[in-house]
Amino acid sequence: NFVSYVPFIDRSQKGKLGKRRGVITKTYIGDQKNCRLVIRRNCSLTWGQTKCAISLLALAPLSVAFAFALAGLWPVVPFAGLELLALGLCFYHCARSAAEREVVTVSEAEVAIEKGRKQVEKKWSFNRHWAVIALDHPAGTWHPSRLFIRAHAQGVEIGSFLLEQERFALAGELRKLIGRGGSANVRPAI
């Protein structure tokens, strides 16, 4: 599970970290100039564990429904089935959204952003020298900040599902990786 005070897991220290699964994974490609950050939601259950949880949660309503059906109250069974269908759809939606990934690849020439689940669904590419990291703060304190990678008139929001401190850490790390971009736009958490 993700530990909030260790926002980045460096894959070169794999043996030292054990089985800890982070929200932001950092890997160097070749040398220290090329780096890939994989940003994903914190997922507490695998798909197999989710199916097991649904099965265990289904036992009680189904046993009660079949007990009522044996007593002659058979209309209870379809409603129990609808209840389990709604529960299964909620679990499926959560598991599907947990599979979302954002991959930021920083090379010597460009910054590439890819978003998707099992495959790349959207892709953006910016010249590294023109890329700026912008952390936009809302006027009120109720809304979270938004992290963008911008170049010219185009920008891509990344890390929208991260916590505030994780988003600030990601902005700082991206600023270090990209170089000069956006140092005035990144402010520490208050």
Salt bridges, closest charged atoms under 4 A:
GLU100 OE1 - ARG41 NH2 3.30
GLU100 OE2 - ARG117 NH2 3.25
GLU102 OE2 - LYS115 NZ 3.71
GLU114 OE2 - LYS123 NZ 3.65
ASP136 OD2 - ARG150 NH2 2.65
GLU157 OE1 - ARG146 NH2 2.96
GLU164 OE2 - ARG167 NH1 2.67
GLU173 OE2 - LYS26 NZ 2.37
GLU173 OE1 - LYS176 NZ 3.74
